Amino acid sequence: MSNSGTSSSSWPYPRQWEIEDRVDVDVLVLGGGAAGCFAALGAKKTGATVALVEKGATARSGAAGSGCDHFESAMTNPCSRITPEEMTEAMIRDHRGYNNGISHYIECREGYDRLLDLERMGAQIRDVDDRFAGAPFRDEQTKFLFAYDYHNRYTLRVWGTTFKPAMAKACKRAGVAVFDRTMATALLTETTSTDSRAAGAVCLNSRTGKLTVFAAKTTILCMSRPARVWLFSTSFPGLSEFRPPQCVGDGHAMGWRVGVEFALMEKSIRAQWSGTRSFPPYGTGNNHNTWYACSMVDANGRELPWIDRDDNELKSVADRYRPTKGQRFFLKGGGESENHLYEFQGPDTLPTEELLARGFELPFFADLTSMPAAERQVIWGMMVGQEGKTKIPILDSYTEAGFDPRRHLLQSYGDGWTSAAFHPNERQLFGLPGGVSRLALGDEHQRALCSG
């Protein structure tokens, strides 16, 4: 086979191993996920020449590349009863002060604005077809749908599968030079007697092998998801089923080689509750996150009780989506983390151990059949349908196999995240561990090397 030829029985793309290109730009963005697209668009607005490099396809890349079903911390949306300051303080306190308050505040203050940006790009964030008109989680004026806390309304249900295609198109419309199927393999640095800075990157086309050297005045690194930081370490295997498999820690590795400084690394510990968070919860009908707050029954059809933070049994499905008496608000799906403080603990089913002690028998089942029609439809038809980890392997596959949420129960292996406890050797780094801080070779005058 020639260097540029192809055959029906071989790799379908031309071999260009001997070709080396050079691209000079003002701003180089490494990583085409949501952070990378926003960074590229922001840089382009300043009049800079911008190149966006993505090892996959920008239209479906990044942590939310294949979809997301809800958008947290949209505290400035017109229906929210919680301020960004209140939520930021709650998240910091919930982690006993050991958290990144600055990033949380930015998230809470600007999250809703970014949703509006996405809508302007062509993404869907409202129930424009009135599919859920009249539902208790819908605001009829804005057509927003809400998850978890229906009273305070700060988490929006969204059509996340529309996000990345819209962002990719927006980048191309804006004139960003997008290099798909091009993987950054090394950062370039430039050192003088007074300064050190990122000067670009060496990238390889994953299909043709062509090498491209990008020279840039500013390099923005948007390929370092914190929860993947130790994936390349044999001491911390796992994570491949919960976090997006394309987030393999290469951004961290590249930064490490050129002297990037990392922060909060002491928080990057192996979770002591190893085995409780991974892919299986999304496919076993657990009553948290995507499935919150689904009814569950035991092997004999006995319904598992829901309780509030004060251990009072909740009598209706509607009560599961509201703070209890005297509670300002609760964080995300009730009891989503074992570290939740009492103040922010939301409605939850009893722990498995207590359920078994009360005579409930395994296995448990998610019971969408007994849920109000709107709740059943928004969990199965929208939440499961918009979440990247569930659209094809769960919604499409189960539907094809004959699963009908109006008639069938879905076997679960426990309650909440412990529905995956049966899955051996799966490890999760607790919370958001440390990551890239800055390029440590220079001083305050260096060009920023940012973490996405």
N, C-alpha and C positions, 0 to 999 in steps of 0.2 A: 504494500500500500504506500502511495506517495505521501509526502508531508501534508499536502492539501487535499488529497483525495479521500473518498469514502467508498464503502462497499456495503452491500445489503446485509452481510454477516458480521460487520465490525461496528465500532463506535461511529455513530451517525454524524459526528461533527468533525471539521477539519483539524488536523494536528498542526498547532502553530507554536510549538515549543521554542523554536528558534527566533520568534518575533518578539521584540521588546519595544513598547511604545512609551512615550513620555507625555503626560498631560499637566499643564500648568494652570492653576486656578487660584483665586483669592481664598476660597474656603473649600476644604475637603471634609465631607461628612462620611464617616465610616459606620455603616449599619443603616438599613432602610426600613426599620420598624417605625412605630409611631413617633418615638423621640427623634429618630433620624430625619423623618419627613418634615416634622415641625421645625427642626433646626435648619434644614435646607431651605424651607420656605421663608423662615425668618431672615436668614442670611441674604436670600435673593431680594428681599424687600429693600435692603440697604443699597442695592445696585451692584453687589459683588458678583463675580463669576463663581458658580458653585457646581461641584461634582458630588454626586451621591453614589456610594459604592455599596452594593448589597450582594452577599454570597448566594442568595436565592433569587426570588422574584419579588420586587418591592410591592407588587399588588397583593401579595399574600405572605409577607415576611414579618418577622418580629414576634414578640410575646403574644400579641393579640391578632396575629396575621390571619388566622383562620376564623376569627370571630370572638366576641365577648358578649355576655348576656346582661351585664349590669355595670353601671358606672358609679363608683363610690365617690364620696366627698364632694358632691356638687352642691355645696352649701349656699352658693349665691343664686341658685335657681329661684324663680319667683314664688315657689310653693314651700320652700324650706323654712322651718321654724328654728333651725339651729344656725348659729353664726360660725364662720371659719375659726374664730378664736376659741369658741367653746369646744369644737371638735378637735382642734389641735391640742388643746390642753388635755382633753379626754384621752387621746391616743398616747400622749407622752406619759400621763399618769398610769394608763393601763399597762405600760411596759416599765412601770416603776421608775420613770425618769430616764430610762436607758433607751433613747430613741432619737431620731433625727427630727427635731421640732421644726427646723427651718424648712426642710423639704415638705413636711406635712402641711405647714402653713401655706406654702406656695400651692400645693395640691388643692387644699380646701378653698383658697382664695381664687384660684384661676381655673379650676377644673371645669366649671360650668361654661366659662368663656371658651374653653377649648372644644367643648361639645358644640357650641354655636358655630365655631370655626369649621368643625367637621360637617355640620349641616349645610353650611354655605358651600362646601366642597362637593356636596351631593350625597352625604351619608344620611341615614334615617335615625332620628332620635325621638320621634313622636309617633303616636298611633294615628297616622294620617288617614288610614282607611276605616277608622272608627270600629275596628274589630272588637275592642273591649269597652265600647261606650257603656257608661253606667256602672262599670266595675268599681269596687271600693278602693282600688289602688290607682285609679285614673283620675286626673284632673281634667274636667270637661273643657275648661277655657284654654289651657295650653296643650292639651292632648298628651301630656307626659304620663308615663306609667312609672310607678314607684315600687321598690322592693323593701323587704324587711320591716322598717318602721313606717307604717302607713300614716301615722299621725304627724311625724316630724318631716317626712318626705325629703330626705337628702340623698338617697340612692336611687338613681334612675335606671329602669329597665330600658335597654337600647337594642337596636338591630345591628349588633357589632360586626356581622359579616359584611356589612356595607362600608365599613370604615376604611380598610386598607386600599381597596380598589379606588375609592374616592380620593384618598391621599396621593396615591401613585399618579392618578390623572392630574391632580392639582400641581404636583411637582413638574410634570412635563409641560403643562400649560404655562407655568411660570418661567420656563426656560432653564430649569435645573438639568444638568447633564447627568442622566441616570445610567449607571453601569450595573446591570443585573448579571447574575451568575459570575460575579467577580469577587473573589475572596481576598480580604486584606490578610497578609501573612506577617508583616513586620512594619513597625513605625520607623520613620526616619526622624532624626534629630539634628539640630544645628547648634553648635556650641561656639561661643566667642569668649573673650576674656571676662566678660561681665554678665553673660546671659546664656541660657540654654532654652530651646523651644522645640516644639514639634514642627517638623518641616514637611510632612507628607507621609506617604506610605507606599510600600511595595505590595502589589496585588496580582492575583493569578486568576485567569479565567478558568472556571471549573469544568468547562466543556471542551475548550480548545487548547488550554495550556499556555495561552499567550500571556506574557508578563507585561504589566503596565506599572510604570513608576509615576506616582502622582506627587508633584511638588506644589506645596500650598503655603500661603502666609499664615493661615489658621487651620488647624486640624481639630475636628470635633469627633470624639469617640462615643458612639451610641451603640455599642455592642458588648456591654458589660453588665448584664443583668446580675444583681448581687447574689440571688439565690443559687447561682450556678458557679460561684467562685471556686469551689473545690472540686468541680467535676473531673478536672484533669489530675486529681490526686487519688492514688489507689487507697488512701486511708479513708476517703469519704465517698464510697460508691453510692449509686442510687440516684434518685431524683428524676430519672429519665421518664417516668410515667406520670409525674405530676406537673413538672414544669415543661415548657415547650422543648422538644428534643433538639431543635436547632440552636438553642442557647447553650453552647458547650464550653463556655469559659475562655474562648480564644481571645476576647478583648482584654481580659485580665492578664492572660499569659503574655500578650504583646506588650502591654504596659509594663509588666514586671521586668521584661528584658531590657527596657531602656530607662529604668529607674523611676517609674511612676510611683508616687506615694499613695499608700492605702490607708483608709481610716476605718475605725470600728471593727478591726479584724478580730479583736478579742471577743466580739459577739458571734463570730462564726464558729459555732460549736455544733457537735452532733446532738440532735434532739434526743432527750431521754425517753420521749414517747415515740421512739422510732417505730415505724410501721403503720402509723395512724393516718398519714396523709399521702395519697398517691392517686393513681388513675381510678382504681376500683370504686371509690365513693360516687363518682359520676354515673357509673353504670349499674349501681345496685340500689338506686332509689333512696339514698340517705336523705334525711330531712334537714340538711344544712346547705348553705350556699345556693347553688342552682335550684335545689329542691325545697328550699325553705318556704313555708313551714308545713311540709306534707304530713298527713296523717299516717300512722303506722300501726300495724296489728301484729300479734304474735302468731305462732303456729296454730293456735286454736281460734284465731279470728278475734281475739280480745284486744281492744284498742289500747295502745300505749298512752298513758296520761301525759299531758303537757302541763308544766308548772311555770310560775313566774319566778323572779329572783328570790322571793320570800317563801318559796315552796308551796304557794297556794295553787291548787289545781284549777286550770282554765277550762271553762265550760263550753266555749265555742271556738270555732276556727278564727273568727274575727279577733278574739282576744290575743291570739298569738302574734299579731302584727302591731301591737300597741304597747307602750310603756305601762308598767304597773302603777298603782296608786303611789304618789310621792316620788316617782322617777321622772327625771327630765327627758332622757332618751336612753336608748341602748345601742351598743355598737354592733353593726353588721348583723349576721344571723345569730340569734341568741346562743351563747355558749360555744361560739365557733372556736375559741381558743381556751385552753385550760388556764391561761394566765389572766383572763378577764377579772377585773376587780368586781366586787359585789355591786358597786355603784352602777356599773355599766352592763351588768349581766342581763341578758334578754330572755324571753320565753324559750323553754327547751323541754325536751322529754327527760324523764328521769335517767340517771346513769344506768348502763347495762347491768352492773352488779346489783343495784337496788331493784331493778325490774325482775331479775332472776330470783332475788330473795323474796319478792312478793308473789312468786308463782307464775310469772310470764315465761313462756317457753320459746326457745329458738327453733327455727330461724324466724326473724322478723320480716315483715313485708311492707313496702311502700303501698299505701292504699289511696291512689288517686280517685278511685271510684266513689269514695264517700266525700270527696272535697266538693265545694261549690263549683259549678260549671266554669265560671270565669277563672278561678284559681287553678283548676285542673288544666284548662287550656293554656294559661300563661306559663305554667311550669313545663308541661310537656311540649306544647306546640311552639312556644316562643323561647323560653329560657334554655331548654335543652336544644332547641333548634338553632340558637344563635351562639352558643358556647362552642368554641373551636374544638374542645376535647370531647364533645358529645354529638355534634350535628351528624356526622357520618357513622361513627362506630356505635352510637346509641340510637338516636332518633331514626335514622334511615334503616339501620340494620334490624332493630327491634320491630319497626313497623313492617318491614319486608317479611319478617319471620312470623307476623300475625299478632303482635302485641297491640292491644286496644286499651288505652288508659281508662275507658268508660266501663270496661268489663273485667280486666285482669289486674292482679296484684304483681308487684315486682319484688322478687326475693332480695332481702338485704342481709348483711352479715352482722348487724349490730345497729346502733343508733348513732347518728351524727358521723363524725369523722372516723369513729371506731368501727364503722362498717367495713373498713379495710384492714382491720387488725389481723385478719387471717392471712394477709399477704406477707410472706416472710422476706427478711433481708432488705426491706425498703427503708431508706433513711432520709430524713428531712432536716435541713438546717432551719432552726427555729427563727421565725420572723424574717426580717431582712438583715442579713449579716453585712459585714463590711465590704468595702469596694474602693474603686479609684477615687482618690482625693485630688491629686494634682501631679504634674510632672515635677519630680523632686530635684532635677538637676540644676534648675535656675532660680531666679529670684522673682520678686513681685512684678517685674516688667515682662515676664515671659508670656508668650501666647498661651491662651487657655487650652488645656486638654481636658475636656469635660466627659463625664460619665453619663450615658443615656439612661 
